[in-house]
Amino acid sequence: EIVRRHPEVKRARLVIDSRDNKDMAVLHCEAAPGGDEPALAAALAESFRTVCKLRGEARIVAPGTLANDGKIIDDIRRFD
């Protein structure tokens, strides 16, 4: 739903991590270069809050940089 709201995003992956015993969500999005990346990241973070009812951040990455392994959510937290 989040990506559907932003047609300039071609692919996305939500990465869940933990820092200082706090879970954090970062939406990594591939978008064409040349756009207003800070504004797009802010709009994506707002959409994330609206859709998921959670705080998260968004990072814009260059096209082709997200792994092509079929994952759309990547939980990289460690519990050891």
Residue pairs with C-beta under 8 A, 6 or more apart in sequence:
1 47
1 51
2 12
2 27
2 44
2 47
2 48
2 51
2 52
3 9
3 12
3 29
5 47
5 51
6 29
6 40
6 43
6 44
6 47
8 31
8 32
8 35
8 40
9 29
9 30
9 31
9 40
9 44
10 30
10 31
10 32
10 63
11 29
11 30
11 63
11 66
12 27
12 28
12 29
12 30
12 66
12 72
13 27
13 28
13 66
13 67
13 71
13 72
13 73
13 74
14 25
14 26
14 27
14 28
14 56
14 72
14 73
14 74
15 25
15 26
15 27
15 28
15 74
15 76
16 23
16 24
16 25
16 73
16 74
16 75
16 76
16 77
17 23
17 24
17 26
17 76
17 77
18 24
18 77
18 78
23 77
24 56
24 57
25 48
25 52
25 54
25 55
25 56
25 57
26 56
26 57
26 58
26 59
27 44
27 45
27 48
27 56
27 57
27 58
27 59
28 58
28 59
28 61
28 66
29 40
29 41
29 44
29 58
29 59
29 60
29 61
30 60
30 61
30 62
30 63
30 64
30 65
30 66
31 37
31 40
31 60
31 63
32 63
33 62
33 63
37 60
40 58
40 60
41 57
41 58
41 59
41 60
42 58
44 58
45 56
45 57
45 58
48 54
48 55
48 56
48 58
49 55
49 56
